[in-house]
Amino acid sequence: MTMSMHLVKGSRCPPIDKDKIRLYSNKFCPYSERVHLILDAKDIPYDVVYININSVPDWYTKKCITGKVPAIELPATNEVIFDSTIIAQYLDDKFPSKRLLPKDITEKYKDLMFIEYFSEVISALNSNLISFGRHSIDKEETLKQGLDMFEKELENRGVFYGGKQPGLVDYFVWPWVERSDLIKLFRTKLDLRKENFQHIMQWHKNMMDNQAVKKHIMNIETHAKFLQTYCSGVPLYDF
Ligand SMILES: N[C@@H](CCC(=O)N[C@@H](CS)C(=O)NCC(=O)O)C(=O)O
């Protein structure tokens, strides 16, 4: 069972299917999109319950202590695992047939550090966007350094960060790249020239051909429409 509307306070938790992992998600949450991509890339069957994060149902906070999405609920035991990075590691260990993290332990932790570093780039990007151009220079530097590092890393690694096939890093970075054209909507002074990011541009094209990405991609107009409601203080998740 997949619920298409975002559930709010006062709603009931839909009965869980005992054969499938359940994903608690939100259609506009990039962290949730990460987990959709991982589940689909690994062909793991799952159902989805969407949560309105501005009116979190009480039953959800009882299940997931942070009240945040994404989280997964395991069939049979009803145990809940939250946080996209932790969920992804759990799924990669539990379903090892299509590994997305390297088998080699040192390489695996390098990828996890890379993802951790990407969080700093995300926070620099958010602070640039949400300040509508009144951004701080040090955040701009973090963003530029981050993008340069991601460009160089791709040059070294091959077609994808995962090598010949997308790996965890690819699926984890993608949701923000999908939304990158939103930058144009903000009066940002950021000077990000596409010609300086040739490898990332090609990677973008390659990712657009990926089945999991194709299944979840939303067009920029839809992202923009949501962002307008978000910036107005009343985010609309169902329109
Ligand atoms: N580190 C978490 C971040 C998750 C997160 O921030 N989710 C947002 C939605 S995109 C959320 O649930 N926000 C609600 C809140 O902060 O209370 C992850 O990687 O899963």
The ligand as an SDF file (V2000), in Angstrom:
LIG
                    3D

 20 19  0  0  0  0  0  0  0  0999 V2000
   20.2650   13.9520    8.3660 N   0  0  0  0  0  0  0  0  0  0  0  0
   18.9180   13.5920    7.9700 C   0  0  0  0  0  0  0  0  0  0  0  0
   18.1870   14.8770    7.5520 C   0  0  0  0  0  0  0  0  0  0  0  0
   16.6920   14.6160    7.3310 C   0  0  0  0  0  0  0  0  0  0  0  0
   15.9080   15.9210    7.2840 C   0  0  0  0  0  0  0  0  0  0  0  0
   16.4120   17.0090    7.6280 O   0  0  0  0  0  0  0  0  0  0  0  0
   14.6460   15.7980    6.8470 N   0  0  0  0  0  0  0  0  0  0  0  0
   13.7740   16.9570    6.8380 C   0  0  0  0  0  0  0  0  0  0  0  0
   12.9100   16.9610    5.5830 C   0  0  0  0  0  0  0  0  0  0  0  0
   13.8540   17.1830    4.1020 S   0  0  0  0  0  0  0  0  0  0  0  0
   12.8060   16.8590    8.0060 C   0  0  0  0  0  0  0  0  0  0  0  0
   12.2670   15.8120    8.2840 O   0  0  0  0  0  0  0  0  0  0  0  0
   12.5680   17.9960    8.6660 N   0  0  0  0  0  0  0  0  0  0  0  0
   11.6460   18.0740    9.7450 C   0  0  0  0  0  0  0  0  0  0  0  0
   12.2700   18.6090   10.9860 C   0  0  0  0  0  0  0  0  0  0  0  0
   13.4340   19.0760   10.9470 O   0  0  0  0  0  0  0  0  0  0  0  0
   11.6030   18.5860   12.0280 O   0  0  0  0  0  0  0  0  0  0  0  0
   18.9620   12.5540    6.8520 C   0  0  0  0  0  0  0  0  0  0  0  0
   19.9980   12.4490    6.1800 O   0  0  0  0  0  0  0  0  0  0  0  0
   18.0010   11.7780    6.7010 O   0  0  0  0  0  0  0  0  0  0  0  0
  1  2  1  0
  2  3  1  0
  2 18  1  0
  3  4  1  0
  4  5  1  0
  5  6  2  0
  5  7  1  0
  7  8  1  0
  8  9  1  0
  8 11  1  0
  9 10  1  0
 11 12  2  0
 11 13  1  0
 13 14  1  0
 14 15  1  0
 15 16  2  0
 15 17  1  0
 18 19  2  0
 18 20  1  0
M  END
$$$$
